[in-house]
Amino acid sequence: MRHLTDFLRVLRDDLDAAHGHDPAARSLLEVALGYPGVHAIWVYRLAHRMWQVVPLRLPARLLSQAARAATGVEIHPAARIGARLFIDHGMGVVIGETAEVGDDVVLFHGSTLGGKAMRRGKRHPTLGDRVVVGAGAKVLGPVWIGDGAQVGANAVVITDVPAGAIAVGVPAQVRRRPLAAPFDAEVDDPAIFI
Ligand SMILES: CC(C)(COP(=O)(O)OP(=O)(O)OC[C@H]1O[C@@H](n2cnc3c(N)ncnc32)[C@H](O)[C@@H]1OP(=O)(O)O)[C@@H](O)C(=O)NCCC(=O)NCCS
């Protein structure tokens, strides 16, 4: 029973995160019914639990593919995702098998946490807490994106990005606000401009 309560609390946190990030959201009901990014995360949370039970891995994969068909967001059930992820607009997001995502991360549509090599093992990125990945950005390989870093729209990131930094361009370069600069979510969250 406690597991179910904990699970429902995680789902509620995802809902609150979407509502809190998106100024266009009018109510929790609107978010619960109309946000494909939230639906994809909820299905992922279930599929990830199924993935821990080896005989359920195939059903978990099929469930995640069904979610992809419905939402346009593909999250491998084995990926590790922290609390309160917000996927804005949904469509075209891919999160690979060995990706790790911290807490309070925002991913915009078309962003990819992908691999560069077609071999087994850790081959997808690790994102810290409060990372923002802009629309269309690709983060490729087992790179590390530090807490509070922002990846610009359409960037292709193939190297580590320090905490608090901005990475833009192809291949992405770290432009400014490097290292331990404080992250002000109220000011820096690009979602506030949508
Ligand atoms: C990267 C980003 C977070 C930087 O925002 P910011 O802190 O306001 O920084 P600035 O706009 O001052 O840009 C800093 C530098 O990076 C460049 N830059 C910003 N975004 C860029 C991008 N996506 N691609 C290439 N260069 C970019 C700017 O030209 C500027 O260069 P300069 O120092 O030579 O003048 C922001 O531009 C961005 O891309 N956010 C993603 C938003 C998004 O995907 N929204 C989707 C809404 S549907």
The ligand as an SDF file (V2000), in Angstrom:
LIG
                    3D

 48 50  0  0  0  0  0  0  0  0999 V2000
   20.6270   28.7940  -24.8530 C   0  0  0  0  0  0  0  0  0  0  0  0
   19.6260   29.7220  -24.1680 C   0  0  0  0  0  0  0  0  0  0  0  0
   19.1150   29.0620  -22.9070 C   0  0  0  0  0  0  0  0  0  0  0  0
   20.3990   30.9930  -23.8220 C   0  0  0  0  0  0  0  0  0  0  0  0
   19.5290   31.9460  -23.3110 O   0  0  0  0  0  0  0  0  0  0  0  0
   20.1060   33.2690  -22.5750 P   0  0  0  0  0  0  0  0  0  0  0  0
   20.6390   32.8970  -21.2500 O   0  0  0  0  0  0  0  0  0  0  0  0
   19.0390   34.2990  -22.6250 O   0  0  0  0  0  0  0  0  0  0  0  0
   21.3760   33.6860  -23.4170 O   0  0  0  0  0  0  0  0  0  0  0  0
   21.5180   34.7350  -24.6300 P   0  0  0  0  0  0  0  0  0  0  0  0
   20.2590   34.8130  -25.4190 O   0  0  0  0  0  0  0  0  0  0  0  0
   22.0960   35.9620  -24.0570 O   0  0  0  0  0  0  0  0  0  0  0  0
   22.6050   34.0240  -25.5630 O   0  0  0  0  0  0  0  0  0  0  0  0
   23.9160   33.8150  -25.1630 C   0  0  0  0  0  0  0  0  0  0  0  0
   24.7200   33.5970  -26.4330 C   0  0  0  0  0  0  0  0  0  0  0  0
   24.3410   32.3420  -27.0080 O   0  0  0  0  0  0  0  0  0  0  0  0
   23.8010   32.5410  -28.3370 C   0  0  0  0  0  0  0  0  0  0  0  0
   22.6500   31.6480  -28.4320 N   0  0  0  0  0  0  0  0  0  0  0  0
   21.5680   31.6120  -27.6520 C   0  0  0  0  0  0  0  0  0  0  0  0
   20.7700   30.6050  -28.0050 N   0  0  0  0  0  0  0  0  0  0  0  0
   21.3590   29.9860  -29.0440 C   0  0  0  0  0  0  0  0  0  0  0  0
   21.0130   28.8490  -29.8190 C   0  0  0  0  0  0  0  0  0  0  0  0
   19.9080   28.1500  -29.5720 N   0  0  0  0  0  0  0  0  0  0  0  0
   21.8630   28.4690  -30.7970 N   0  0  0  0  0  0  0  0  0  0  0  0
   23.0190   29.1660  -31.0430 C   0  0  0  0  0  0  0  0  0  0  0  0
   23.4040   30.2450  -30.3180 N   0  0  0  0  0  0  0  0  0  0  0  0
   22.5750   30.6450  -29.3370 C   0  0  0  0  0  0  0  0  0  0  0  0
   23.4130   34.0160  -28.3920 C   0  0  0  0  0  0  0  0  0  0  0  0
   23.4740   34.5090  -29.7060 O   0  0  0  0  0  0  0  0  0  0  0  0
   24.4620   34.6300  -27.4960 C   0  0  0  0  0  0  0  0  0  0  0  0
   25.6670   34.7410  -28.2370 O   0  0  0  0  0  0  0  0  0  0  0  0
   26.6750   35.9650  -27.9930 P   0  0  0  0  0  0  0  0  0  0  0  0
   27.1980   35.7760  -26.5800 O   0  0  0  0  0  0  0  0  0  0  0  0
   27.7270   35.7800  -29.0400 O   0  0  0  0  0  0  0  0  0  0  0  0
   25.8500   37.1940  -28.1420 O   0  0  0  0  0  0  0  0  0  0  0  0
   18.4250   30.0450  -25.0750 C   0  0  0  0  0  0  0  0  0  0  0  0
   18.7930   30.9130  -26.1240 O   0  0  0  0  0  0  0  0  0  0  0  0
   17.7850   28.8010  -25.6880 C   0  0  0  0  0  0  0  0  0  0  0  0
   18.1380   28.3290  -26.7590 O   0  0  0  0  0  0  0  0  0  0  0  0
   16.7840   28.2380  -24.9330 N   0  0  0  0  0  0  0  0  0  0  0  0
   15.9670   27.1390  -25.4010 C   0  0  0  0  0  0  0  0  0  0  0  0
   14.5320   27.6320  -25.4760 C   0  0  0  0  0  0  0  0  0  0  0  0
   13.6240   26.6910  -26.2180 C   0  0  0  0  0  0  0  0  0  0  0  0
   13.9900   25.6480  -26.7100 O   0  0  0  0  0  0  0  0  0  0  0  0
   12.3730   27.0850  -26.2740 N   0  0  0  0  0  0  0  0  0  0  0  0
   11.3830   26.3080  -26.9420 C   0  0  0  0  0  0  0  0  0  0  0  0
   10.0700   27.0170  -26.7780 C   0  0  0  0  0  0  0  0  0  0  0  0
    8.8060   26.1700  -27.6140 S   0  0  0  0  0  0  0  0  0  0  0  0
  1  2  1  0
  2  3  1  0
  2  4  1  0
  2 36  1  0
  4  5  1  0
  5  6  1  0
  6  7  2  0
  6  8  1  0
  6  9  1  0
  9 10  1  0
 10 11  2  0
 10 12  1  0
 10 13  1  0
 13 14  1  0
 14 15  1  0
 15 16  1  0
 15 30  1  0
 16 17  1  0
 17 18  1  0
 17 28  1  0
 18 19  1  0
 18 27  1  0
 19 20  2  0
 20 21  1  0
 21 22  1  0
 21 27  2  0
 22 23  1  0
 22 24  2  0
 24 25  1  0
 25 26  2  0
 26 27  1  0
 28 29  1  0
 28 30  1  0
 30 31  1  0
 31 32  1  0
 32 33  2  0
 32 34  1  0
 32 35  1  0
 36 37  1  0
 36 38  1  0
 38 39  2  0
 38 40  1  0
 40 41  1  0
 41 42  1  0
 42 43  1  0
 43 44  2  0
 43 45  1  0
 45 46  1  0
 46 47  1  0
 47 48  1  0
M  END
$$$$
